[in-house]
Amino acid sequence: MESLGGGQRMILRTARLHLEPIRLPLVEAVLRGDRDAAERIAEAKLPAAWPGSALIERAFSASLDAIRKDPDGRLWGDRLMVITEGGVRVIVGSIVFHGRPRDGGVAEVGYGVEDESQRKGYATEAVQASVEWALAQRECRAVEAATF
């Protein structure tokens, strides 16, 4: 794994993925269903199913107000899975930590890969790099997993 930047704003690179931090403006665009704005902010093409209410309910465990009050805490470690196909950046999924680690330093990681990109190992690659990143953070001692 290679990384660019520092801390939560760090882009993690694996053999095939750029794992790019999810920021508040992107969350706002996705929650209001503004696909054009979300693609502009992410500088990548969104999967056909994004944004969708089912995805939003599963991916974001906090309300938009809670995320706005503490974006660094609520979006701690959250990243988009981005690949490049034919020179075009495409989002194939996301990995989220449901906020900073809880008491005792336990973080909960969840991930999702869009239908057409499943069974290609993207989730495995993203989880491995993201868990390595999380465990390197001072406040994280362990990671639990949930899928969506």
Beta strands, then each sheet from edge to edge (+ up, - down):
strand 1: 2-4
strand 2: 11-13
strand 3: 18-21
strand 4: 79-85
strand 5: 88-96
strand 6: 106-113
strand 7: 142-147
sheet 1: 1+ 2- 3+ 4- 5+ 6- 7-
end
